Amino acid sequence: MDRVSKFIASLSAKDQQSIIEVIAKIRAIDTSNLDIKKLQGYPDLFRVRIGKYRILCRFHKEYGFVIVELKLRNDTTYNF
């Protein structure tokens, strides 16, 4: 199991459902109605905001969006 799956499994059922729905939209490249922004300083990195959680993903021309990380929003969320 990868880190994103482990993180989702540790959340409440309500949070799990909302995050899974957003991930399905991201994978289908349906970014309408999502709070998505390109991160400054990174050519292909985006963040999707879901309440207090952030999904960090990269966009590849061949594969579409690839999820890099799922984190609880805090001071170190965007530090790489």
C-alpha angles and dihedrals in degrees: 000000000000127000095261092053092047091050092050091049090055093057131088118271092252093052091044092055095049093047093047090051091051092047089052089053091048093051091049088051090238100142096163113122091014125120095232127158136174112243116237116245095025120090098209108015122113136178127214117202119217107173107287093350130084129204113203115201141167126222118227121184092224101039105027116220117001117195111233103174144353115206143166107249112258139130093289100045096106098036112113 
